[in-house]
Amino acid sequence: MTTRHLLISAGRGPQECAWAVARLTQRLEADAARKGLTIERVETVKGDRPGTFLSILVKISGGKAEALLTAWSGTLCWQAPSPFRQGTSRKNWYVVAQPCDPDTTRTEFDEGEVDVVACRTGGPGGQRRNKVSTAARATHRPSGLVIVVDTERHFGQNRSRAIALIRHRLMRADDAAERAAVAARRHIHDELVRGDPTRTERP
């Protein structure tokens, strides 16, 4: 089953745009239901007014999820008079909808997936260190990450340090991926282009 995520954001628009996010998300949910898709709000950020949202992240599941995502991506327009400012003549309220991937997979570390072999390394430490294979070369098979440790005089100690370093490097890589995913989602809020919408909806 195909599963995709769509983030609908008011960007930095006025309060009417947060109102438009709520209305357009309802239309999207109705469209998904007509197409036999499952849609779920997985994250919402409420606006200042009741029933408004600065952003809504939805998860769409089903065989036609990709087609629905394409149809609802880009600049969306909710065309209706403002419910908050009766004197304004503006009727077009723009929001941005972009696919995103909120899930980053944490690496499941399994020591059994690490191959460790003894090896020799050069450098300071005396003749014995160069002649005896006390260094440890550890390879994490799933990622291809390789660590060589020769700081200790005994292979067993270098082996333990190498495995610990691999675990640490994988955790750092996962943390960096999570930060990148959050930054990408924040960037979506600034991508709103007003005018020439890809989709316009009305009450």
Contacts in CASP RR format, 6 or more apart in sequence:
PFRMAT RR
TARGET T0000
AUTHOR 0000-0000-0000
METHOD contacts of the structure
MODEL  1
MTTRHLLISAGRGPQECAWAVARLTQRLEADAARKGLTIERVETVKGDRP
GTFLSILVKISGGKAEALLTAWSGTLCWQAPSPFRQGTSRKNWYVVAQPC
DPDTTRTEFDEGEVDVVACRTGGPGGQRRNKVSTAARATHRPSGLVIVVD
TERHFGQNRSRAIALIRHRLMRADDAAERAAVAARRHIHDELVRGDPTRT
ERP
1 61 0 8 1.000
1 62 0 8 1.000
1 63 0 8 1.000
2 61 0 8 1.000
2 62 0 8 1.000
2 63 0 8 1.000
2 65 0 8 1.000
2 66 0 8 1.000
3 59 0 8 1.000
3 60 0 8 1.000
3 61 0 8 1.000
3 62 0 8 1.000
3 65 0 8 1.000
4 59 0 8 1.000
4 60 0 8 1.000
4 65 0 8 1.000
4 66 0 8 1.000
4 69 0 8 1.000
4 99 0 8 1.000
5 42 0 8 1.000
5 57 0 8 1.000
5 58 0 8 1.000
5 59 0 8 1.000
5 60 0 8 1.000
5 99 0 8 1.000
5 100 0 8 1.000
5 101 0 8 1.000
5 102 0 8 1.000
5 103 0 8 1.000
6 28 0 8 1.000
6 57 0 8 1.000
6 58 0 8 1.000
6 60 0 8 1.000
6 69 0 8 1.000
6 72 0 8 1.000
6 73 0 8 1.000
6 97 0 8 1.000
6 98 0 8 1.000
6 99 0 8 1.000
6 100 0 8 1.000
7 55 0 8 1.000
7 56 0 8 1.000
7 57 0 8 1.000
7 97 0 8 1.000
7 98 0 8 1.000
7 99 0 8 1.000
7 100 0 8 1.000
7 185 0 8 1.000
7 188 0 8 1.000
8 21 0 8 1.000
8 24 0 8 1.000
8 25 0 8 1.000
8 28 0 8 1.000
8 55 0 8 1.000
8 56 0 8 1.000
8 57 0 8 1.000
8 58 0 8 1.000
8 76 0 8 1.000
8 95 0 8 1.000
8 96 0 8 1.000
8 97 0 8 1.000
9 21 0 8 1.000
9 54 0 8 1.000
9 55 0 8 1.000
9 95 0 8 1.000
9 96 0 8 1.000
9 97 0 8 1.000
9 98 0 8 1.000
9 188 0 8 1.000
9 189 0 8 1.000
9 192 0 8 1.000
10 17 0 8 1.000
10 18 0 8 1.000
10 20 0 8 1.000
10 21 0 8 1.000
10 47 0 8 1.000
10 53 0 8 1.000
10 54 0 8 1.000
10 55 0 8 1.000
10 95 0 8 1.000
11 17 0 8 1.000
11 54 0 8 1.000
11 55 0 8 1.000
11 95 0 8 1.000
11 96 0 8 1.000
11 189 0 8 1.000
11 190 0 8 1.000
11 192 0 8 1.000
12 189 0 8 1.000
12 190 0 8 1.000
12 192 0 8 1.000
13 94 0 8 1.000
13 192 0 8 1.000
14 93 0 8 1.000
15 47 0 8 1.000
15 48 0 8 1.000
15 49 0 8 1.000
15 52 0 8 1.000
15 84 0 8 1.000
16 82 0 8 1.000
16 83 0 8 1.000
16 84 0 8 1.000
16 85 0 8 1.000
16 90 0 8 1.000
16 93 0 8 1.000
17 93 0 8 1.000
17 94 0 8 1.000
17 95 0 8 1.000
18 47 0 8 1.000
18 48 0 8 1.000
18 49 0 8 1.000
18 52 0 8 1.000
18 53 0 8 1.000
18 54 0 8 1.000
19 49 0 8 1.000
19 51 0 8 1.000
19 52 0 8 1.000
19 78 0 8 1.000
19 83 0 8 1.000
19 84 0 8 1.000
19 93 0 8 1.000
20 76 0 8 1.000
20 77 0 8 1.000
20 78 0 8 1.000
20 93 0 8 1.000
20 94 0 8 1.000
20 95 0 8 1.000
21 52 0 8 1.000
21 53 0 8 1.000
21 54 0 8 1.000
21 55 0 8 1.000
21 56 0 8 1.000
21 95 0 8 1.000
22 51 0 8 1.000
22 52 0 8 1.000
22 53 0 8 1.000
22 56 0 8 1.000
23 78 0 8 1.000
23 80 0 8 1.000
23 201 0 8 1.000
23 203 0 8 1.000
24 76 0 8 1.000
24 78 0 8 1.000
24 95 0 8 1.000
24 97 0 8 1.000
24 201 0 8 1.000
25 41 0 8 1.000
25 53 0 8 1.000
25 56 0 8 1.000
25 58 0 8 1.000
27 201 0 8 1.000
28 39 0 8 1.000
28 58 0 8 1.000
28 68 0 8 1.000
28 72 0 8 1.000
29 39 0 8 1.000
29 58 0 8 1.000
31 68 0 8 1.000
31 71 0 8 1.000
31 72 0 8 1.000
32 38 0 8 1.000
32 39 0 8 1.000
32 60 0 8 1.000
32 68 0 8 1.000
33 39 0 8 1.000
35 64 0 8 1.000
35 68 0 8 1.000
36 62 0 8 1.000
36 64 0 8 1.000
37 60 0 8 1.000
37 61 0 8 1.000
37 62 0 8 1.000
37 63 0 8 1.000
37 64 0 8 1.000
37 65 0 8 1.000
37 68 0 8 1.000
38 60 0 8 1.000
38 61 0 8 1.000
38 62 0 8 1.000
39 58 0 8 1.000
39 59 0 8 1.000
39 60 0 8 1.000
39 61 0 8 1.000
40 58 0 8 1.000
40 59 0 8 1.000
40 61 0 8 1.000
41 56 0 8 1.000
41 57 0 8 1.000
41 58 0 8 1.000
42 57 0 8 1.000
42 58 0 8 1.000
42 59 0 8 1.000
42 102 0 8 1.000
43 55 0 8 1.000
43 56 0 8 1.000
43 57 0 8 1.000
43 102 0 8 1.000
44 53 0 8 1.000
44 55 0 8 1.000
44 56 0 8 1.000
44 57 0 8 1.000
45 53 0 8 1.000
45 54 0 8 1.000
45 55 0 8 1.000
45 56 0 8 1.000
46 52 0 8 1.000
46 53 0 8 1.000
46 54 0 8 1.000
47 53 0 8 1.000
47 54 0 8 1.000
49 84 0 8 1.000
55 189 0 8 1.000
57 100 0 8 1.000
57 102 0 8 1.000
60 68 0 8 1.000
60 69 0 8 1.000
69 99 0 8 1.000
71 199 0 8 1.000
72 97 0 8 1.000
72 199 0 8 1.000
73 97 0 8 1.000
73 98 0 8 1.000
73 99 0 8 1.000
73 198 0 8 1.000
74 96 0 8 1.000
74 97 0 8 1.000
74 98 0 8 1.000
74 197 0 8 1.000
74 198 0 8 1.000
74 199 0 8 1.000
75 94 0 8 1.000
75 95 0 8 1.000
75 96 0 8 1.000
75 97 0 8 1.000
75 192 0 8 1.000
75 193 0 8 1.000
75 194 0 8 1.000
75 195 0 8 1.000
75 196 0 8 1.000
75 197 0 8 1.000
75 198 0 8 1.000
76 94 0 8 1.000
76 95 0 8 1.000
76 96 0 8 1.000
76 97 0 8 1.000
76 197 0 8 1.000
76 198 0 8 1.000
76 199 0 8 1.000
76 200 0 8 1.000
76 201 0 8 1.000
77 92 0 8 1.000
77 93 0 8 1.000
77 94 0 8 1.000
77 95 0 8 1.000
77 195 0 8 1.000
77 197 0 8 1.000
77 199 0 8 1.000
77 200 0 8 1.000
77 201 0 8 1.000
78 92 0 8 1.000
78 93 0 8 1.000
78 95 0 8 1.000
78 200 0 8 1.000
78 201 0 8 1.000
78 202 0 8 1.000
79 91 0 8 1.000
79 92 0 8 1.000
79 93 0 8 1.000
79 200 0 8 1.000
79 201 0 8 1.000
79 202 0 8 1.000
80 91 0 8 1.000
80 93 0 8 1.000
80 202 0 8 1.000
80 203 0 8 1.000
81 88 0 8 1.000
81 91 0 8 1.000
82 88 0 8 1.000
82 90 0 8 1.000
82 91 0 8 1.000
82 93 0 8 1.000
92 195 0 8 1.000
94 192 0 8 1.000
94 193 0 8 1.000
94 194 0 8 1.000
94 195 0 8 1.000
94 197 0 8 1.000
95 192 0 8 1.000
96 188 0 8 1.000
96 189 0 8 1.000
96 191 0 8 1.000
96 192 0 8 1.000
96 193 0 8 1.000
98 188 0 8 1.000
98 191 0 8 1.000
100 181 0 8 1.000
100 184 0 8 1.000
100 185 0 8 1.000
100 188 0 8 1.000
101 181 0 8 1.000
102 181 0 8 1.000
102 185 0 8 1.000
104 174 0 8 1.000
104 177 0 8 1.000
104 178 0 8 1.000
104 181 0 8 1.000
105 174 0 8 1.000
106 174 0 8 1.000
107 142 0 8 1.000
107 143 0 8 1.000
107 170 0 8 1.000
107 171 0 8 1.000
107 173 0 8 1.000
107 174 0 8 1.000
109 166 0 8 1.000
109 167 0 8 1.000
109 170 0 8 1.000
111 163 0 8 1.000
113 140 0 8 1.000
113 141 0 8 1.000
113 142 0 8 1.000
114 138 0 8 1.000
114 139 0 8 1.000
114 140 0 8 1.000
114 141 0 8 1.000
114 163 0 8 1.000
114 166 0 8 1.000
115 138 0 8 1.000
115 139 0 8 1.000
115 141 0 8 1.000
116 136 0 8 1.000
116 137 0 8 1.000
116 138 0 8 1.000
116 139 0 8 1.000
116 159 0 8 1.000
116 162 0 8 1.000
116 163 0 8 1.000
117 136 0 8 1.000
117 137 0 8 1.000
118 133 0 8 1.000
118 134 0 8 1.000
118 135 0 8 1.000
118 136 0 8 1.000
118 137 0 8 1.000
118 155 0 8 1.000
119 133 0 8 1.000
119 135 0 8 1.000
119 136 0 8 1.000
119 137 0 8 1.000
119 148 0 8 1.000
120 130 0 8 1.000
120 131 0 8 1.000
120 132 0 8 1.000
120 133 0 8 1.000
120 134 0 8 1.000
120 135 0 8 1.000
121 129 0 8 1.000
121 130 0 8 1.000
121 135 0 8 1.000
121 148 0 8 1.000
121 150 0 8 1.000
122 129 0 8 1.000
122 130 0 8 1.000
122 150 0 8 1.000
123 129 0 8 1.000
123 130 0 8 1.000
129 150 0 8 1.000
129 153 0 8 1.000
133 155 0 8 1.000
134 150 0 8 1.000
134 152 0 8 1.000
134 153 0 8 1.000
134 154 0 8 1.000
134 155 0 8 1.000
134 158 0 8 1.000
135 148 0 8 1.000
135 149 0 8 1.000
135 150 0 8 1.000
135 155 0 8 1.000
135 158 0 8 1.000
136 148 0 8 1.000
136 149 0 8 1.000
136 150 0 8 1.000
136 155 0 8 1.000
136 156 0 8 1.000
136 158 0 8 1.000
136 159 0 8 1.000
136 161 0 8 1.000
136 162 0 8 1.000
137 146 0 8 1.000
137 147 0 8 1.000
137 148 0 8 1.000
137 162 0 8 1.000
138 146 0 8 1.000
138 147 0 8 1.000
138 148 0 8 1.000
138 149 0 8 1.000
138 159 0 8 1.000
138 162 0 8 1.000
138 163 0 8 1.000
138 165 0 8 1.000
138 166 0 8 1.000
139 145 0 8 1.000
139 146 0 8 1.000
140 146 0 8 1.000
140 166 0 8 1.000
140 170 0 8 1.000
143 170 0 8 1.000
143 173 0 8 1.000
145 166 0 8 1.000
145 169 0 8 1.000
145 170 0 8 1.000
147 162 0 8 1.000
147 165 0 8 1.000
147 166 0 8 1.000
147 169 0 8 1.000
148 162 0 8 1.000
149 158 0 8 1.000
149 159 0 8 1.000
149 161 0 8 1.000
149 162 0 8 1.000
149 165 0 8 1.000
150 158 0 8 1.000
151 158 0 8 1.000
151 161 0 8 1.000
152 158 0 8 1.000
152 161 0 8 1.000
END
